């Protein structure tokens, strides 16, 4: 199978590239290198085709999808906070970029597009765990943009016959996750703090909970979604998580224990657009795709601590 990974130089994308190569696939990467890093692809550079380009360009998308059977569309401007500060920028990449990929895939005869969506779509609904059939309640431009991508994909599937699967990622962590971005996720920030001795900032009281998921679980879920029978996957949405719920305070305490380092965190006001609690129901992915996460939370944290620090 010949696959395209948009955003393949990013954290999740590079793990998907690695997993795709392990399955014997031919891999092409489209990345603007705005948030992705060439260092993430260095171990595989001679085995892939890397195209520097931007999903906001229909021409770049069209060139990238030519000859591919499957497209994994991971390219995006992530972060709730970034989207609050720059909603137009998030829309251009996450919405227009997605439509460009879908249009290019349809025109070039791609069999299936697997789309990286987000748990932020569920918003602050008090119902836990989150199920795919719950009404969406996006609280940020980022969440709205990821929901729009889902809707466009399902519309292309229904009206034009392009197979499309949306995978709603919860809080993903693991090696190669950049701690230096102002929009970085909490696990790399915590690990960087413990390595450098500089106390991390926890926004809010730290008792907000998330469904933390190790990155190789996600790569495996994407590959399963790409190869599942059309009647099981196409036009559908699946949560990708571990099905648990852990507070930020517990994550930080666990990392301190695993690293043997004690460093009190600093607390600051909660950020606009952040949800209080999040947990996934992953029974749909188990039933339809046969996917189950293999790496648990503590094992994933241990593996992440043991990995080299992310490099630009």
GITA-V902203 format. One record per run of one state. SS is the DSSP state (@ for helix, = for strand, . for the rest). FROM is the first residue (numbers start at 1). LEN is the number of residues. If there is no record, write none. Layout:
SS|FROM|LEN, SS|FROM|LEN
This chain:
.|1|1, =|2|5, .|7|4, @|11|12, .|23|3, =|26|6, .|32|6, @|38|10, =|48|5, .|53|5, @|58|8, .|66|4, =|70|4, .|74|6, @|80|6, .|86|1, @|87|21, .|108|4, =|112|7, @|119|4, .|123|7, =|130|1, .|131|10, @|141|20, .|161|2, =|163|7, .|170|1, =|171|3, .|174|12, @|186|11, .|197|4, =|201|3, .|204|5, =|209|2, .|211|1, =|212|3, @|215|13, .|228|2, @|230|4, .|234|2, =|236|5, .|241|5, =|246|2, @|248|12, .|260|6, =|266|3, .|269|8, =|277|1, .|278|2, =|280|1, .|281|2, @|283|7, .|290|7, @|297|10, .|307|6
